[in-house]
Each structure stands twice: as structure tokens, then as C-alpha cells.
Amino acid sequence: MRVYIPSTLRLLSVACNAGEVGPAPLTAYAVTPALREWFADGDDEELEYAAMAQAARASVGLLADDPGTARRRVVIAAEVSAVPPVDGSVELGDARLELHVVVPWRLVASVHLDSADAVPVVGKAADLWEAAQNGDDDAVFALDSCEGEDLMWYATQEIPDLLAAEGPRGRNGSVMDQSDGS
């Protein structure tokens, strides 16, 4: 099953260097029964896109929690064999799952990342994340604006070069320590 794991450039660097995405438990997003029921007319590609979009939105929350990392959403796509459902609070349309294992890097299929041009939009959404969670209309609009930014696709073999090109400060000048995630 393809799952989408929200991340940041800093966390991606840690995962790439460690050879695994973790620690468990991990919040991931996938085509769940709740998502399939919500998008009853959607084909598999549309459902996968919807799951990835939910992961990208969750990535903004990770950026809000780590103001020192580059303001670019990151989604790690991986193939896992079994995914237990999240607790019983799943709502119609929710693609969220909880993985109780680390994901070995060999199971990562690709990485999706905002372009450097998206930094202002994503940065504003990250800055307003908490207000958006509390229902502030302007903050929700800022968060929704991220959906207008396309994520670029990278094969796993491209990730080390991508991280090296970003450098220790990321393209927007924020710190991105590649050794330990701090």
C-alpha cells in the first residue's frame, strides 16, 4: 500500500542519513476506506492525490513546530505491506493512518517537495498554523493557499543530491542540520 508521510527538509535529511523514516509511531496518509467513500467517483489517481494533499497539509504543521527549518512542504511516499487504522476518530474523507513501525529507506518510492518559489506561501501558512487550527478565517485561507502550490517529484536516488544542493541553511536561509535533525 502506498502511504504518504508528512516531513520537512530537516526530517528528510535525518531519514536519508539514518536509512529509515521514524521513529514510530508515524502519522501517514493513504487511500483509506473513509477517503474512498468520501470521493466515491474518484479514480485511483485522484484518491492518491487527495491522500498526498492531506500529508502535504500536515507537513505545514511540522514546519510550524520547527521554525528553523526551510519553509517547504515535504511528503515521503513509501510502500508498506500493512497499515493499521488510526484510532476510532476517523471522519469521512480522512486519509490519516498511524504506522507503528519505522519505514526502511528501501521502501521509500519517492519524495515530493515544494519549489523554492512556494516558500512565501508555505511560510505564511506555517506561521499561522495554530490560528488555522483554531478556525481563524485568514489563517485557514493562508493554509488553503498552499494547495495552489504543486509539489515536485524526486526519485529516491536524487535525494542526497537534493539535500546537498539545499545546503545546511536551506535555500531560504533557515538552518537545516543534516546530521541529527536539530
N, C-alpha and C positions, 0 to 999 in steps of 0.2 A: 504494500500500500504506500502511495506517495504521501508524505507528510511535509508540511511547511513549518519551519521553526523560526520564530522571530529572533533577530540578533542585531548586533551593531558591528561596526568595523573592528572595534576593540575585542569584542567577544569572538568574532570570526577569526581574528589573529590567534587568540588563545586556543580555539578549537583546532585550527590548522596545525599549530605547533604541537599540540597535545595528541593529535591523531584521533580525536573524538570530540563529539559535541555533548556537553554535560555541564554540570552534574545533574543526576536525576533527583527529583522528577523534573521533567521538561514539559512546558506547555507547547503544544504543537497544534497545527490546524490541518484538516484533511476533509475529503468529501465524506461527511458523516450522514447517517440516515436523516438527521434533523435538517441538514443543508439540502439534501436531495429532495426532501419533502417540501421545503420552502421554495426551491427552484424546480418545481415539478416539470416544467417544459424545457429546462436547461439541458444541453448535451454535456458529455463528459468534460470537454474542454472548457466550457463555461463554468461548470462546477469547480474544476481545478483552479480556474482564475479567481472565483469567489473565495475559495479557501485561502489562496495565496494573498488576496487582498486583505482578509482578516488578519493574517500573520503580519503583513506589512503595517497594518494599523497598530498591532501590538508592539511592533518594533519601535514605534514612536514613543510608547510608554517606557521602553527600555532606555531610549535616548533621554527622556525626561529624568530618569533615575540616575543618569551618568552625564552630567553637563559638560564633562571634559572630553567626551568622545565626538568624533566628526558627526555632523548632523545629516546623516544619510541612512535611510532605512535599509536594512539587510534582511533577507529571507533565505534560509538554507533549506533546499529541497532534498529530501532523503527518502530512500526506500526502506521501509521496515516491514517485518513479517506480521506482527500482531500489535494491535493498538487497543489497550483497554479504554473504555469510555471514561470521560471525566465524571465527577460526582453527579448526582441526580438533578443538578440545576441547569441542564441543557435546555435552551429555548429554541423554538422553531427558527431555522436558518443558521444556527450556531455550528461552526466548523471546529470548535475547540475540543482538544483531547489532552490527556495527560499521559506522557511516556514515563514509565517507571524504570527505565534503563538509559544508560548513555548510548549515543549513536556513534558507532565507529566511523571514522572518516571515509572508509572504503564504501560505506553505504550512502554517502552524500552524492547526489546526482548532479546538482548544480547550485549556484548561488545567484541570487537576484539582488541588485543594488541600485540605489538612486544614482543618477548622474550628478556631477558637481553643480550643475545648474539648478538642481532641486533644493540645495542647501537652505536658501532663504525660506522657502515654503515649509520644509520639514522642520527647520529650526524654530520657526514661529509656532508650529503645532506642538513641538516638544515643550517649548516654554509655557504653553497654555494647557498642557495635558491635564493637570489637576483640575483646572477650571472646567475643561470639557467634560471630565468625569462627573462633575457636579452640575452639569446641564447648562452652563453659560453659553448662550447662543453664539456669541462671537468666537468663543474658543472652539465650539463644535464646528463652526464654519471653517476655522483655520485647520482643524483636523481633517474635515471632509475635503479640503483643498488639496491635501496630499494625494488623493485618489486621482487627480488630474496629472500627476507625475508618473511616467512609465518607469518601471524597474528594468534595468539592463540585465541580460543573461550572461553568466560566466560559467564555463566548464570548470570542473574541479582542478584540472591541471593549470588553469590560468590564475588561480587564487594566490599562490605565492608571489607571482609577478605583480598582481594587483596590489597586494599588501605592501610589497616593496616600493611600488610607484607612489602609494599613498604616503609612505614615509612615517616616521614616528610622530608627526604632528598632524597627519591627515591634510587634505587639501584646503580645508578651511582654517587651518592654523590651530586646531584644538589638539590636545595631546592624545596620542594613541600608542600606548606602550605595548609592544608586540611580544613581550616576554611573559608577563604574568597577569595581564588584564587590569593592571592598576594604572 
